[in-house]
């Protein structure tokens, strides 16, 4: 029945995250969509649906939505606060798997990228990715935008963002001792991290 409604609305095209849905001058971003400049893009994989404006509405733009396929569960949007697990660290960026969006569990797999310039707000040119994150670290970050290859650009450039949980080289739990250091509870060894301020 839902498929019939979508066909009736002239939609039904399958779209993927970041795909262009239309121009914000003629379309309003509804659920499953977001505006980026004058572009309206899809937040996740699903079917595009156009909803005409309500009769007598001041705004005569139609609303575009993405519905159906895999549209269940939380979806990252620009500005969302996410919890992610770092999977790979390179010289200029770190990869992470997003686990929670705005404190809600997700059902789809979303990948995040933390670029060198988005690690912290100060001394950006001196950021060392290997002293900011390690694979396995759990980080709190904010979504900047949908980046390349269906990965979301993430930022930890605020005091409350960064590593919230990590394991030491020795296998112990790392405890924050400053904004840039964490200490192993087994050996006392100090490791460098971009630490999230404890609330």
C-alpha positions as CSV (number, residue, x, y, z in Angstrom):
1,X,0.0,0.0,0.0
2,X,2.9,2.3,0.8
3,X,4.4,1.6,-2.6
4,X,1.1,2.7,-4.2
5,X,1.1,5.9,-2.3
6,X,4.7,6.6,-3.4
7,X,3.9,5.8,-7.0
8,X,0.8,8.1,-6.8
9,X,3.0,10.9,-5.5
10,X,5.2,10.6,-8.6
11,X,8.2,9.4,-6.6
12,X,9.5,5.9,-5.9
13,X,13.0,6.5,-7.3
14,X,15.6,4.8,-5.1
15,X,18.1,7.4,-3.8
16,X,21.3,7.0,-1.8
17,X,22.9,9.2,0.9
18,X,24.1,12.6,-0.4
19,X,22.2,12.2,-3.7
20,X,20.8,15.4,-5.1
21,X,17.0,15.5,-4.8
22,X,16.3,19.0,-6.1
23,X,16.7,22.7,-5.6
24,X,15.8,24.4,-2.3
25,X,14.2,27.2,-4.2
26,X,11.4,24.9,-5.4
27,X,11.6,22.1,-2.7
28,X,11.5,21.9,1.1
29,X,13.7,19.2,2.8
30,X,11.3,16.8,4.6
31,X,12.2,13.7,6.7
32,X,15.2,11.8,5.3
33,X,16.4,14.9,3.5
34,X,18.6,17.9,4.3
35,X,19.4,21.3,2.6
36,X,23.0,22.1,1.7
37,X,23.2,25.5,0.2
38,X,20.6,25.6,-2.5
39,X,20.7,21.8,-2.9
40,X,18.4,19.3,-1.2
41,X,20.0,15.9,-0.6
42,X,19.1,12.5,0.7
43,X,20.2,11.5,4.3
44,X,19.9,7.8,3.7
45,X,18.9,5.1,1.2
46,X,15.2,5.0,0.4
47,X,12.5,6.1,-2.1
48,X,12.1,9.8,-3.1
49,X,8.6,11.1,-2.5
50,X,7.3,14.6,-3.4
51,X,4.5,16.0,-1.2
52,X,2.6,19.0,-2.6
53,X,2.1,22.1,-0.4
54,X,-1.0,22.3,1.7
55,X,-3.9,24.2,0.2
56,X,-3.7,27.9,1.2
57,X,-0.1,27.5,2.5
58,X,2.1,30.6,2.3
59,X,5.0,28.4,1.2
60,X,4.1,27.0,-2.2
61,X,7.1,24.7,-2.4
62,X,6.6,21.0,-2.4
63,X,8.3,18.9,0.2
64,X,10.7,16.1,-0.8
65,X,11.1,13.1,1.5
66,X,13.0,9.9,1.6
67,X,11.0,7.0,2.9
68,X,10.8,3.3,2.9
69,X,13.9,1.3,2.3
70,X,16.1,1.2,5.5
71,X,14.5,4.3,6.8
72,X,14.2,2.9,10.3
73,X,16.4,3.9,13.2
74,X,18.4,7.0,13.8
75,X,20.2,8.6,10.8
76,X,23.1,11.1,11.1
77,X,22.2,14.7,10.0
78,X,24.5,17.7,9.9
79,X,24.7,19.0,13.5
80,X,23.9,15.5,15.1
81,X,26.1,14.4,18.0
82,X,27.3,10.9,17.4
83,X,29.3,8.2,19.2
84,X,31.7,6.4,17.0
85,X,34.4,3.7,17.2
86,X,37.7,4.6,15.5
87,X,38.7,1.9,13.0
88,X,41.7,3.3,11.3
89,X,44.1,6.2,11.8
90,X,46.1,7.8,9.0
91,X,48.4,10.8,8.8
92,X,45.6,13.2,7.8
93,X,42.4,11.6,8.9
94,X,40.8,8.8,11.0
95,X,38.0,6.5,10.0
96,X,35.2,5.6,12.5
97,X,32.1,3.5,12.5
98,X,29.1,5.5,13.9
99,X,27.3,3.6,16.6
100,X,24.8,6.1,18.1
101,X,23.2,9.3,16.8
102,X,21.8,11.8,19.3
103,X,21.8,9.0,22.0
104,X,19.8,6.7,19.7
105,X,21.1,3.4,18.4
106,X,21.4,3.1,14.6
107,X,20.3,0.1,12.5
108,X,22.3,0.9,9.4
109,X,26.1,1.1,9.2
110,X,27.4,4.6,8.8
111,X,31.1,5.5,8.3
112,X,32.6,8.7,9.7
113,X,35.8,10.6,8.7
114,X,37.6,12.9,11.1
115,X,40.0,15.1,9.1
116,X,43.1,16.6,10.6
117,X,41.6,20.1,10.5
118,X,38.5,19.0,12.4
119,X,40.3,17.4,15.4
120,X,40.5,20.5,17.5
121,X,39.8,24.3,17.3
122,X,43.3,25.6,18.0
123,X,46.8,24.9,16.5
124,X,45.1,23.0,13.7
125,X,48.4,22.8,11.7
126,X,50.1,21.0,14.6
127,X,47.6,18.2,15.0
128,X,49.1,14.7,15.1
129,X,46.4,12.2,14.2
130,X,48.4,9.4,15.9
131,X,48.4,11.4,19.2
132,X,44.7,12.2,18.9
133,X,43.1,8.8,18.3
134,X,43.9,5.1,18.1
135,X,41.9,2.3,16.6
136,X,39.3,1.1,19.1
137,X,38.8,4.5,20.7
138,X,35.3,5.6,21.4
139,X,34.8,9.2,20.4
140,X,32.0,11.8,20.7
141,X,31.8,14.0,17.6
142,X,29.4,16.2,15.7
143,X,28.4,15.6,12.1
144,X,29.6,18.4,9.8
145,X,28.3,17.1,6.5
146,X,28.0,14.1,4.2
147,X,31.5,13.7,2.7
148,X,33.0,11.5,0.0
149,X,32.1,7.8,-0.6
150,X,29.0,8.0,1.6
151,X,31.0,8.8,4.7
152,X,30.1,11.6,7.1
153,X,32.6,14.3,8.0
154,X,32.9,14.4,11.8
155,X,34.4,17.1,14.0
156,X,35.8,16.9,17.6
157,X,36.8,20.6,17.6
158,X,35.0,21.4,20.9
159,X,35.9,20.8,24.5
160,X,33.1,18.3,25.1
161,X,34.0,16.3,21.9
162,X,36.8,13.8,21.5
163,X,37.8,10.4,23.1
164,X,35.4,9.3,25.8
165,X,36.6,5.8,26.2
166,X,39.8,4.0,25.3
167,X,42.0,1.0,26.0
168,X,45.7,1.4,26.7
169,X,48.5,-0.5,24.9
170,X,48.7,-2.7,27.9
171,X,45.0,-3.6,27.8
172,X,43.9,-1.4,30.7
173,X,41.4,1.3,30.8
174,X,42.6,4.8,30.0
175,X,41.5,7.5,32.4
176,X,41.5,11.2,31.3
177,X,44.0,13.3,33.2
178,X,44.0,16.4,30.9
179,X,42.6,17.5,27.5
180,X,45.5,15.8,25.7
181,X,46.5,12.9,28.0
182,X,45.0,9.7,29.4
183,X,46.6,7.3,31.9
184,X,46.5,3.5,32.0
185,X,44.8,2.3,35.2
186,X,47.1,-0.8,35.2
187,X,50.6,0.5,34.4
188,X,50.2,4.3,35.0
189,X,51.6,4.9,31.5
190,X,50.4,8.1,29.9
191,X,49.1,8.1,26.3
192,X,48.2,11.1,24.1
193,X,44.6,11.6,23.0
194,X,42.2,14.4,22.0
195,X,40.2,13.9,25.2
196,X,36.5,14.9,25.5
197,X,35.9,17.1,28.6
198,X,34.1,15.1,31.2
199,X,30.6,16.4,31.9
